[in-house]
Amino acid sequence: MSETLSPENNGVNSGLDALVAEASANAGGGEEAVTPVNAQKNRPLYQSRQKVYPKLVHGNFRKLKWIVMALTLGVYYTLPWIRWERAPGLPDQAVLLDFPARRFYFFFLEIWPQEFYYITGLLILAALGLFLLTSVAGRVWCGYTCPQTVWTDLFIHIERFWEGDRSARIRRDKQKFKPANLARKLGKHLSWMLVAIATGGAFVFYFDDAPTLAQQFLHFDAAPVAYTFVALFAFTTYLLGGLAREQVCIYMCPWPRIQGAMFDEESLLVSYEIDRGEPRGPHKKGASWDDRGDCIDCGQCVAACPMGIDIRDGMQLECIQCALCIDACNEIMDRVERPRGLIGYDTIQNMERRKNGEKPRFRIIRPRTILYTAVWALVGIIMLVALLNRDTQTISVLADRNPLFVQLSDGSIRNGFEVKIINKEHKPQAFDVSLDGLKGAVLLRGGATDADNTEVDVAPDDLASAKFFVALPADRLGQLKSGEAAFTFKATNLETGEVSSKEVNFKGPEK
């Protein structure tokens, strides 16, 4: 007796019935037809959200997403607890954004406010890497490692644990006021809130010593700002990962619009092989596959999609390239004994090649990817050279603004300066401050008459500030052009001999 593998057949018993039923309209079972979010025609200006019920699928890409989720969440939650030994008096947290001390610690690297260009460089490297990855394999960042995707996937898994898979969730939503359903939904939302609070708590651990802050949370004596940010990030995680979900990717995130400029005809994208799948339609077991496509129109690719789209409609802004539709379709192809890959990673150019009878091929190395790689490597080399030649000491000088200068009784002109010396070494250092470029000038420490008192001691990994005055005798005022003259402050490390300098202006009367 033949069986029809189609959404209209509810009596299949070939082992495919459970899969097909997910995509069919079954009034008795509380099912809904699989309708892509973007399939409606003549949409109004505003349309209420149609809830998406993604179905659990099994396959290589689903396994990969589990692995990536475990790795990314593991790194996020455990990184603040990793210890890194530094000099006495410095924090031993491997990754720490220490705003009170104005430091950013990242394992062996310590970034001061004056070195924020390192952060800029890292962001540029990340952006260029993302451009390169997108040009090669589409929005794989969005599909696997984007925080919105990772937490949404986690929240969907929690929802599936409490309410069951797709068909069960649809049925429970139709009967949501039943006590058993209310209890399950309460458990789901409480679980979401626990994950959201853990997410917000882990985030604030990056800004303070994690063990200390955790103890303060347990004893309810942490700073109010810590509780505020935990609540803020918990709320946003719960809202975006649990409630908004695909709406964030479609309407809030700018990357779907930007990524269109990164693709070309050789970019690998999740695609439906229309030349192989069409014409689609129901298929009876044992019937011939001649004069028809391999797609049986079961709708499992749509049921598996977390964005609720139909990949068979072609490239779409909503598609995050998660490849779950590939797993769903491969499972169906195995059951109907047709080759896998009806939905898979493919290029626009390969579609044209098959249409023209040519053999498909993949070109990863092409002008676009070469350009991104070259620029990425250039920025990386610049960053590496800057890091290897990083100064261990710096000097900054701030001139007094009120008054700009003082004329003394002997006719000399005096300027005041605040000299700040940063010692990036993990041990104390002594520096000798001197002048260069202003003939006859006398350097005085803090208004004292002792011109030899120019040594400044700086604690390990710290900054020291000292007040200096520079006096220019009356017979040397001819150096002032238009009321000022440039000269240089120098700070010489008495142990290593390393010299840091800063050019400033000496102010005086214009005539």
C-alpha positions as CSV (number, residue, x, y, z in Angstrom):
1,M,0.0,0.0,0.0
2,S,1.5,3.3,-1.0
3,E,2.0,6.2,1.3
4,T,2.1,9.9,0.5
5,L,4.9,12.0,2.1
6,S,3.1,15.3,2.2
7,P,1.8,17.8,4.6
8,E,-1.7,16.7,3.8
9,N,-1.2,13.1,4.7
10,N,-1.8,12.5,8.4
11,G,-1.8,8.7,8.2
12,V,1.8,7.9,7.3
13,N,3.4,5.1,9.2
14,S,6.7,4.9,7.4
15,G,8.8,6.5,10.2
16,L,8.6,9.9,8.6
17,D,5.1,10.7,10.0
18,A,6.5,12.4,13.1
19,L,8.7,14.7,11.1
20,V,6.0,15.5,8.5
21,A,3.4,16.0,11.2
22,E,5.6,18.9,12.6
23,A,5.1,20.7,9.3
24,S,1.4,19.9,8.7
25,A,-1.9,21.3,9.7
26,N,-3.5,18.9,12.2
27,A,-6.4,20.4,13.9
28,G,-6.9,17.4,16.2
29,G,-3.3,17.6,17.4
30,G,-3.3,21.3,17.9
31,E,-0.7,21.8,15.1
32,E,-0.3,24.9,12.9
33,A,0.8,25.0,9.3
34,V,4.5,26.0,8.9
35,T,4.3,29.5,7.5
36,P,7.5,31.4,7.0
37,V,7.6,34.8,8.6
38,N,8.5,36.4,5.3
39,A,6.0,34.5,3.1
40,Q,3.0,36.7,3.6
41,K,2.2,39.0,0.7
42,N,1.0,42.6,0.9
43,R,2.1,43.1,4.4
44,P,0.6,46.1,6.3
45,L,2.8,48.9,7.5
46,Y,2.8,47.3,11.0
47,Q,2.3,43.6,11.7
48,S,2.2,41.9,15.1
49,R,4.9,39.4,15.7
50,Q,4.2,35.8,14.7
51,K,5.9,33.6,17.3
52,V,8.4,31.2,16.0
53,Y,8.6,27.7,17.3
54,P,11.9,26.2,16.2
55,K,12.0,22.4,16.1
56,L,14.9,20.4,17.6
57,V,17.0,18.8,14.8
58,H,19.9,16.4,14.9
59,G,22.9,16.5,12.7
60,N,26.5,17.8,12.3
61,F,25.6,21.5,12.4
62,R,23.4,21.1,15.5
63,K,26.3,19.3,17.2
64,L,28.6,22.1,16.2
65,K,26.3,24.7,17.7
66,W,26.2,22.7,21.0
67,I,30.0,22.7,21.0
68,V,30.3,26.4,20.3
69,M,27.6,27.3,22.9
70,A,29.5,25.3,25.5
71,L,32.8,26.9,24.7
72,T,31.5,30.5,24.5
73,L,29.4,30.3,27.7
74,G,32.2,28.5,29.4
75,V,34.7,31.2,28.6
76,Y,32.2,34.0,29.5
77,Y,31.3,32.5,32.9
78,T,34.8,31.3,34.0
79,L,37.2,33.9,32.6
80,P,36.8,36.3,35.6
81,W,37.8,33.5,38.0
82,I,41.2,32.7,36.3
83,R,44.1,34.0,38.4
84,W,47.3,35.6,37.0
85,E,50.3,36.3,39.2
86,R,51.5,39.9,39.1
87,A,53.7,42.1,41.3
88,P,52.7,42.6,45.0
89,G,49.9,45.1,45.3
90,L,48.5,44.4,41.9
91,P,45.3,42.5,41.2
92,D,45.8,38.8,40.4
93,Q,42.7,38.5,38.2
94,A,43.7,37.5,34.7
95,V,41.1,39.7,32.9
96,L,40.0,42.8,34.8
97,L,38.7,46.2,33.8
98,D,39.9,48.2,36.8
99,F,38.2,51.6,36.4
100,P,39.2,53.0,39.8
101,A,42.8,52.4,39.1
102,R,42.3,53.2,35.4
103,R,43.9,49.9,34.2
104,F,42.9,47.1,31.9
105,Y,44.5,43.8,32.7
106,F,44.5,41.0,30.2
107,F,46.8,38.2,31.3
108,F,50.3,39.5,30.7
109,L,49.2,42.7,29.1
110,E,48.4,45.8,31.2
111,I,46.8,48.7,29.3
112,W,46.9,52.3,30.7
113,P,44.5,55.1,29.7
114,Q,47.3,56.5,27.5
115,E,47.5,53.3,25.6
116,F,43.9,53.0,24.6
117,Y,45.0,52.7,21.0
118,Y,45.7,49.0,21.8
119,I,42.0,48.5,22.4
120,T,41.3,50.4,19.1
121,G,43.7,48.1,17.3
122,L,42.1,45.0,18.7
123,L,38.6,46.3,17.6
124,I,39.9,46.9,14.1
125,L,41.4,43.4,14.0
126,A,38.1,42.0,15.1
127,A,36.2,44.0,12.5
128,L,38.5,43.0,9.7
129,G,38.4,39.4,10.8
130,L,34.6,39.5,10.8
131,F,34.7,41.0,7.3
132,L,37.0,38.2,6.0
133,L,34.9,35.5,7.6
134,T,31.7,36.9,6.2
135,S,33.1,37.2,2.7
136,V,34.1,33.5,2.9
137,A,31.2,31.9,4.7
138,G,28.5,34.4,5.2
139,R,27.0,35.2,8.6
140,V,28.6,32.3,10.5
141,W,29.3,34.8,13.3
142,C,25.6,35.4,13.6
143,G,24.7,31.8,13.4
144,Y,27.2,30.4,15.9
145,T,29.0,32.9,18.2
146,C,27.0,36.1,18.4
147,P,25.9,36.5,22.0
148,Q,22.3,37.1,20.9
149,T,22.4,33.7,19.1
150,V,24.1,31.9,21.9
151,W,21.8,33.0,24.7
152,T,18.7,32.7,22.5
153,D,19.7,29.1,21.7
154,L,20.1,28.5,25.4
155,F,16.8,30.0,26.3
156,I,15.0,27.9,23.5
157,H,16.6,24.8,25.0
158,I,15.3,25.7,28.4
159,E,11.9,26.3,26.9
160,R,12.0,22.9,25.2
161,F,12.9,21.3,28.5
162,W,9.9,22.7,30.2
163,E,7.3,22.7,27.5
164,G,8.4,20.1,25.0
165,D,9.4,20.4,21.3
166,R,7.7,22.4,18.7
167,S,4.3,20.7,18.4
168,A,3.9,20.5,22.2
169,R,4.8,24.2,22.6
170,I,2.2,25.2,20.0
171,R,-0.4,23.1,21.7
172,R,0.4,24.5,25.1
173,D,0.2,28.0,23.9
174,K,-3.3,27.3,22.6
175,Q,-4.2,25.9,26.0
176,K,-2.1,28.3,28.1
177,F,-4.6,28.8,30.9
178,K,-4.5,25.2,32.0
179,P,-2.9,24.8,35.5
180,A,-0.3,22.3,34.2
181,N,0.7,24.7,31.4
182,L,0.9,27.6,33.8
183,A,3.2,25.7,36.1
184,R,5.5,24.8,33.2
185,K,5.6,28.3,31.9
186,L,6.4,29.6,35.4
187,G,9.2,27.1,35.6
188,K,10.5,28.2,32.2
189,H,10.5,31.9,33.1
190,L,12.1,31.3,36.5
191,S,14.8,29.3,34.7
192,W,15.3,32.2,32.3
193,M,15.6,34.6,35.1
194,L,18.2,32.5,36.9
195,V,20.3,32.3,33.7
196,A,19.8,36.1,33.1
197,I,20.9,36.9,36.7
198,A,23.9,34.6,36.3
199,T,24.7,36.4,33.0
200,G,24.6,39.9,34.7
201,G,26.5,38.7,37.7
202,A,29.3,37.2,35.5
203,F,29.5,40.5,33.6
204,V,30.2,42.7,36.7
205,F,32.9,40.2,37.8
206,Y,35.0,41.6,34.9
207,F,35.1,45.0,36.7
208,D,36.1,43.9,40.2
209,D,37.9,41.1,41.9
210,A,35.5,38.1,41.3
211,P,35.9,36.2,44.6
212,T,35.6,39.3,46.7
213,L,32.6,40.6,44.8
214,A,30.9,37.2,45.0
215,Q,31.3,37.2,48.8
216,Q,29.9,40.7,48.9
217,F,26.9,39.5,46.9
218,L,26.3,36.6,49.3
219,H,26.4,38.9,52.3
220,F,24.4,41.6,50.5
221,D,27.0,44.3,51.1
222,A,28.2,44.9,47.6
223,A,28.1,48.4,46.2
224,P,24.7,49.6,44.9
225,V,26.2,50.1,41.4
226,A,27.0,46.4,41.3
227,Y,23.4,45.4,42.0
228,T,22.2,48.0,39.5
229,F,24.3,46.6,36.6
230,V,23.4,43.0,37.5
231,A,19.7,43.9,37.3
232,L,20.3,45.9,34.1
233,F,22.1,43.0,32.3
234,A,19.7,40.4,33.7
235,F,16.7,42.3,32.4
236,T,18.3,42.8,28.9
237,T,19.3,39.1,28.7
238,Y,15.8,38.0,29.7
239,L,14.2,40.4,27.3
240,L,16.4,39.8,24.2
241,G,17.2,36.1,24.7
242,G,13.8,35.0,26.0
243,L,11.2,37.3,24.5
244,A,12.5,39.3,21.6
245,R,14.7,36.6,20.0
246,E,14.6,36.8,16.3
247,Q,13.2,40.3,16.4
248,V,16.6,41.5,17.6
249,C,18.4,40.1,14.6
250,I,15.8,41.4,12.1
251,Y,15.0,44.9,13.4
252,M,17.6,45.9,16.0
253,C,20.9,44.6,14.8
254,P,22.6,46.6,11.9
255,W,24.8,43.7,10.8
256,P,22.3,42.0,8.5
257,R,22.3,45.2,6.4
258,I,26.0,45.7,6.6
259,Q,26.9,42.1,5.7
260,G,25.2,42.5,2.2
261,A,28.3,44.5,1.2
262,M,30.6,41.7,2.3
263,F,29.1,39.0,0.1
264,D,30.0,38.3,-3.5
265,E,29.1,35.6,-6.0
266,E,31.7,33.2,-4.5
267,S,30.7,33.5,-0.8
268,L,29.5,30.3,0.8
269,L,25.9,30.7,1.9
270,V,23.3,28.3,3.2
271,S,21.3,27.8,0.0
272,Y,18.6,25.6,-1.5
273,E,19.5,23.9,-4.7
274,I,16.5,25.0,-6.7
275,D,17.7,23.2,-9.9
276,R,17.7,19.9,-8.0
277,G,14.7,20.5,-5.7
278,E,12.1,21.8,-8.2
279,P,9.4,21.1,-9.0
280,R,8.6,20.2,-5.4
281,G,5.6,18.4,-4.1
282,P,4.3,15.4,-2.2
283,H,5.8,12.1,-3.0
284,K,4.4,8.6,-2.7
285,K,6.6,5.9,-1.4
286,G,7.9,3.7,-4.2
287,A,6.9,6.2,-6.9
288,S,9.3,7.4,-9.5
289,W,11.4,10.5,-9.0
290,D,11.5,11.3,-12.7
291,D,10.2,14.6,-13.9
292,R,10.1,16.1,-10.4
293,G,12.5,17.6,-7.8
294,D,13.8,16.0,-4.6
295,C,12.0,18.5,-2.4
296,I,8.8,16.8,-1.0
297,D,7.6,20.1,0.5
298,C,7.5,18.7,4.0
299,G,8.4,22.1,5.6
300,Q,11.0,20.7,8.0
301,C,13.5,23.3,7.0
302,V,11.0,26.0,8.0
303,A,10.1,24.2,11.3
304,A,13.8,24.1,12.3
305,C,14.6,27.7,11.5
306,P,15.0,29.9,14.6
307,M,14.1,32.9,12.4
308,G,11.0,31.3,10.9
309,I,11.9,31.8,7.3
310,D,11.8,29.5,4.3
311,I,15.3,29.1,2.9
312,R,13.8,27.9,-0.4
313,D,12.8,31.5,-1.1
314,G,16.4,32.4,-1.6
315,M,18.8,34.7,0.2
316,Q,17.0,36.7,2.9
317,L,18.0,39.4,5.4
318,E,16.6,37.3,8.2
319,C,18.8,34.3,7.6
320,I,21.6,34.0,10.2
321,Q,23.3,31.0,8.4
322,C,22.9,28.7,11.4
323,A,22.6,25.7,9.0
324,L,19.9,24.0,11.1
325,C,17.8,23.7,8.0
326,I,20.6,21.7,6.4
327,D,20.3,19.1,9.3
328,A,16.6,19.0,9.0
329,C,16.6,18.5,5.2
330,N,19.4,15.9,5.3
331,E,17.3,13.9,7.8
332,I,14.4,13.9,5.4
333,M,16.6,13.0,2.4
334,D,18.0,10.0,4.3
335,R,14.4,8.8,5.0
336,V,13.3,9.2,1.4
337,E,16.6,7.7,0.1
338,R,17.7,10.7,-1.8
339,P,21.2,12.3,-1.8
340,R,22.0,14.7,1.0
341,G,22.7,18.4,0.3
342,L,19.5,19.6,-1.1
343,I,20.0,22.5,1.3
344,G,23.7,23.2,2.0
345,Y,26.5,25.7,1.8
346,D,26.8,26.9,-1.8
347,T,27.7,29.9,-3.8
348,I,25.7,32.0,-6.3
349,Q,28.3,31.3,-8.9
350,N,28.0,27.5,-8.4
351,M,24.2,27.8,-9.0
352,E,25.0,29.4,-12.3
353,R,27.7,26.8,-13.1
354,R,25.3,23.9,-12.5
355,K,22.6,25.7,-14.6
356,N,25.1,25.9,-17.5
357,G,26.2,22.3,-17.0
358,E,29.6,23.2,-15.5
359,K,31.2,21.5,-12.5
360,P,30.8,23.4,-9.2
361,R,34.0,24.7,-7.5
362,F,34.8,26.9,-4.6
363,R,37.2,30.0,-4.7
364,I,38.1,31.1,-1.2
365,I,41.2,32.9,-2.5
366,R,40.0,35.9,-4.5
367,P,40.6,39.7,-4.5
368,R,38.1,40.4,-1.8
369,T,39.5,37.9,0.7
370,I,43.1,38.8,-0.2
371,L,42.4,42.4,0.5
372,Y,40.8,41.7,3.9
373,T,43.6,39.3,4.8
374,A,46.4,41.8,3.8
375,V,44.8,44.7,5.8
376,W,44.2,42.4,8.8
377,A,47.8,41.2,8.7
378,L,49.1,44.8,8.3
379,V,47.2,46.0,11.4
380,G,48.3,42.9,13.3
381,I,52.0,43.6,12.5
382,I,51.6,47.2,13.5
383,M,50.0,46.1,16.8
384,L,52.8,43.6,17.5
385,V,55.6,46.0,16.7
386,A,54.0,48.6,19.0
387,L,53.6,46.0,21.8
388,L,57.2,44.8,21.5
389,N,58.5,48.4,21.6
390,R,56.1,49.5,24.3
391,D,57.6,52.1,26.7
392,T,57.9,51.1,30.3
393,Q,57.8,54.8,31.4
394,T,56.1,58.0,30.2
395,I,56.2,61.6,31.2
396,S,53.4,64.2,30.8
397,V,53.6,67.9,31.7
398,L,50.8,70.3,32.4
399,A,51.6,74.0,32.5
400,D,50.0,76.3,35.0
401,R,47.2,78.4,33.4
402,N,46.6,80.9,36.2
403,P,48.9,82.7,36.1
404,L,50.6,81.8,32.8
405,F,53.9,83.3,34.1
406,V,55.2,85.4,37.0
407,Q,57.8,88.1,36.7
408,L,60.2,88.0,39.7
409,S,61.9,91.0,41.4
410,D,65.2,90.4,39.6
411,G,63.4,90.6,36.2
412,S,63.3,86.9,35.5
413,I,60.2,85.1,34.3
414,R,58.9,82.0,36.0
415,N,56.5,79.3,34.8
416,G,54.9,76.5,36.8
417,F,54.5,72.9,35.6
418,E,52.9,69.8,37.0
419,V,55.1,66.8,35.9
420,K,53.6,63.4,36.0
421,I,55.8,60.3,35.5
422,I,54.3,56.8,34.9
423,N,56.3,53.7,36.0
424,K,55.0,50.6,34.2
425,E,57.6,48.4,35.8
426,H,56.6,46.1,38.7
427,K,59.3,47.6,41.0
428,P,60.0,51.1,42.3
429,Q,62.0,53.4,40.0
430,A,63.7,56.8,40.5
431,F,63.8,59.4,37.8
432,D,65.9,62.6,37.4
433,V,63.9,65.5,35.8
434,S,65.9,67.9,33.6
435,L,65.4,70.6,30.9
436,D,66.6,70.8,27.4
437,G,66.3,73.5,24.7
438,L,65.9,76.6,26.9
439,K,69.3,78.3,27.5
440,G,70.0,79.6,30.9
441,A,66.7,78.3,32.4
442,V,66.8,77.1,36.0
443,L,64.7,74.1,37.2
444,L,63.3,74.3,40.8
445,R,61.4,71.7,42.6
446,G,58.2,72.9,44.2
447,G,59.3,76.5,44.7
448,A,62.5,75.5,46.6
449,T,65.7,77.3,45.9
450,D,67.6,74.0,45.7
451,A,68.1,73.4,42.0
452,D,69.5,69.9,42.6
453,N,66.3,68.6,44.1
454,T,65.0,67.1,40.8
455,E,64.7,63.4,41.6
456,V,61.2,61.8,41.6
457,D,60.5,58.4,43.1
458,V,57.7,56.4,41.6
459,A,56.1,53.3,43.1
460,P,55.7,50.0,41.2
461,D,53.1,50.2,38.4
462,D,52.1,53.7,39.5
463,L,52.1,57.4,38.7
464,A,53.9,60.1,40.6
465,S,53.3,63.8,40.3
466,A,55.7,66.6,41.2
467,K,55.5,70.4,41.0
468,F,58.4,72.1,39.2
469,F,59.1,75.8,38.3
470,V,61.2,76.9,35.4
471,A,62.9,80.4,35.8
472,L,64.4,82.2,32.8
473,P,66.8,85.1,33.7
474,A,66.1,88.6,32.4
475,D,69.2,88.5,30.1
476,R,67.8,85.3,28.4
477,L,64.3,86.6,27.6
478,G,65.4,87.2,24.0
479,Q,64.6,83.5,23.3
480,L,60.9,84.2,23.6
481,K,59.4,84.7,20.2
482,S,55.9,86.2,20.3
483,G,55.9,85.6,24.1
484,E,56.8,81.9,24.1
485,A,59.6,79.4,23.5
486,A,59.5,75.6,23.1
487,F,61.7,73.4,25.4
488,T,61.7,69.8,26.6
489,F,61.2,68.1,30.0
490,K,63.2,64.9,30.3
491,A,62.8,62.1,32.8
492,T,65.8,59.8,33.0
493,N,65.5,56.4,34.7
494,L,68.4,56.3,37.2
495,E,68.6,52.5,37.0
496,T,68.2,51.8,33.3
497,G,69.1,55.1,31.8
498,E,65.9,55.1,29.7
499,V,64.8,58.7,28.8
500,S,61.3,59.9,28.3
501,S,60.6,63.4,27.1
502,K,57.8,65.9,26.6
503,E,57.9,69.2,24.7
504,V,56.1,72.2,26.2
505,N,56.1,75.9,25.9
506,F,57.6,78.5,28.2
507,K,55.4,81.6,28.4
508,G,56.4,85.2,28.9
509,P,55.5,88.8,27.9
510,E,55.3,89.4,24.2
511,K,57.6,92.3,24.4
